[in-house]
Amino acid sequence: MDCVAVVNTKQLDAILCTMNFANSLLEMEINEARTALQRDGEELLNIDSVVGSLQAEIEAIHMRMSVQQEKRWAVETRILQNGARINPMRFLPTEILQQIFKSCLPND
C-alpha cells in the first residue's frame, strides 16, 4: 500500500517558503559568482595588458642597452689604441730596445 502523508496548508506553505528561500539563496550565490567571474576576467585582461606594455618597455630598454654597449666597446677600443700610441716604449731608440732584448737571451 502506498503511504500518503497528510500535510496541512500551513506546513505546505512553510515547506514551499523554505524551498523558495533556498532557491533564492542559490540564485543569489550563482549571480554573485557570475559577477565575480566577470570582474576577475576583466581584471585579468587589464593585468595582461599591463604585462604586455611592460614587456615592450623591457625589450626597448634591451635595445637601448645594446646600442650603448656597442658605443662603449668602440670608445674602449679607441682608448686602447690611443694609449698604445703614447706608450713610452714607442719613443725608446731601437738600439736600446735591442740591447734590452739581447740581455734577456740566455748566455751560450
Buried (B, 14 or more C-beta within 10 A) or exposed (E): EEEEEEEEEEEEEEEEEEEEEEEEEEEEEEEEEEEEEEEEEEEEEEEEEEEEEEEEEEEEEEEEEEEEEEEEEEEEEEEEEEEEEEEEEEEEEEEEEEEEEEEEEEEE
